[in-house]
Amino acid sequence: TRLTSKYEYYILQLWKEIDAEWEKINVGFSVCSDLTSVNPNLAGKLFTLASEQKKISFIDSGTISKTYIFCLRLVISSFTSLSIFGTEEQDDFKILSDLVDRIPSQISRLHLWTELGFQLYLHGKESRAKSIFNSHIIPLIEGLILNKIDLAMVVNSLTFTYIFNSILLEKYIPYVSKDFIETVYSN
């Protein structure tokens, strides 16, 4: 029926809009399981999509993603210390960048770049923090906007944006759900 087709399309679109690949895989298999008795055709489509995503994903589960991200947070703290004490090697930032950029989630990458930016900024490395803002944070926020993802999930990044470009923040505010706008300004 037409109503069923509409809901099938809606479910598939929502699944495709999930940012983190590991969440996409988990949700795909979960929804597939829930739909098996009600709509076996849609369940089969979701199973195929989730299986294909799992085959190509670098990080394919929440546990692996959390472990990788926690390890990267330690690397970020170490990098910040190296930068503060002037013992950073020439390739250290490139190595860190490569590790962060492997994460198959724009939101997770944005959180990590924002964390690094804040750490550097708070320790007096403003030019390095601004460079990270320009080369990593702005492009990731712009990517989220292109993918129509609510920026409420990246409030800290918007706060960081305010530090370096309050005018740009005004451009981003319409992409934050109204409930969270106050949070951006109060941070």
SVG drawing of the C-alpha trace seen along z (x, -y; Angstrom):
<svg xmlns="http://www.w3.org/2000/svg" viewBox="-2 -39 63 52">
<polyline fill="none" stroke="black" stroke-width="0.4" points="0.0,0.0 1.0,-3.6 1.2,-4.2 3.5,-1.2 5.7,-2.4 5.9,-5.9 7.0,-4.4 9.5,-2.1 11.1,-5.1 11.1,-7.1 12.8,-4.3 15.4,-3.8 16.1,-7.5 16.5,-7.8 18.9,-4.9 21.0,-6.5 21.2,-9.8 22.9,-8.2 26.3,-9.7 28.4,-7.1 28.9,-3.9 28.9,-1.7 25.5,-3.2 24.2,-2.7 25.2,1.0 23.7,1.5 20.5,-0.3 20.2,1.5 20.4,5.0 18.1,4.0 15.4,2.5 15.8,5.5 15.1,7.8 12.1,5.8 10.6,5.7 11.2,9.4 7.7,10.5 5.9,7.4 7.6,6.5 10.1,9.2 11.0,7.3 12.1,4.1 13.8,6.3 15.8,7.9 16.7,4.6 18.0,3.3 19.9,6.5 21.6,6.2 22.4,2.6 23.7,3.1 25.8,6.2 27.3,4.2 28.2,1.3 29.8,3.7 32.0,5.2 33.5,1.8 33.6,0.2 36.9,-0.5 35.0,-0.7 31.9,1.5 30.8,1.6 30.1,-0.8 32.7,0.9 35.4,0.6 34.5,-3.0 34.6,-3.9 37.9,-2.2 39.5,-3.9 38.1,-7.3 39.3,-7.0 42.7,-6.1 42.7,-9.1 41.7,-11.3 44.9,-10.1 46.9,-10.9 45.3,-14.4 46.3,-15.0 49.9,-13.8 50.1,-15.9 48.9,-18.9 51.6,-18.3 54.2,-18.0 53.0,-21.2 53.0,-23.1 56.6,-22.1 57.8,-22.6 58.9,-18.9 56.5,-18.2 58.1,-16.4 57.5,-17.6 55.2,-14.6 53.3,-14.4 50.4,-16.5 50.1,-14.7 50.0,-11.3 47.3,-12.7 45.3,-14.0 45.5,-10.7 44.2,-8.9 41.3,-11.3 40.4,-11.4 40.0,-7.6 36.9,-7.8 33.8,-7.1 31.7,-9.8 31.8,-13.5 30.4,-14.2 33.0,-12.1 35.8,-13.7 34.4,-17.1 34.3,-16.4 37.9,-15.3 39.2,-18.3 37.2,-20.6 38.8,-18.9 42.3,-19.4 41.5,-23.0 40.2,-23.8 43.2,-22.2 45.6,-24.1 43.7,-27.4 43.5,-27.0 47.3,-26.4 48.1,-29.6 48.6,-28.0 45.9,-30.2 47.5,-30.2 47.5,-26.4 44.0,-26.3 42.8,-28.8 44.5,-26.7 42.6,-23.6 39.4,-25.7 40.0,-26.8 41.2,-23.5 39.2,-20.9 36.3,-22.3 34.7,-24.6 34.8,-22.0 33.2,-19.4 30.5,-21.8 29.8,-22.7 29.6,-19.0 27.1,-18.4 24.9,-21.2 25.1,-19.7 24.0,-16.4 21.1,-18.2 22.4,-17.0 21.2,-19.1 24.1,-21.0 22.8,-20.6 24.9,-17.5 28.1,-19.6 27.4,-22.5 31.0,-22.5 32.2,-23.0 29.8,-25.9 31.2,-27.4 34.7,-27.1 33.4,-28.8 32.3,-31.7 35.8,-32.2 37.3,-32.6 34.4,-33.8 31.2,-35.0 29.8,-36.1 30.2,-32.6 28.3,-31.3 25.3,-33.4 25.3,-31.5 25.3,-28.2 22.6,-28.9 19.6,-28.2 20.9,-24.7 20.6,-24.1 17.3,-22.9 15.7,-25.8 15.9,-23.9 19.7,-24.0 20.3,-27.5 20.3,-28.8 22.9,-26.1 25.3,-27.5 25.1,-31.0 25.3,-30.0 28.5,-27.9"/>
</svg>
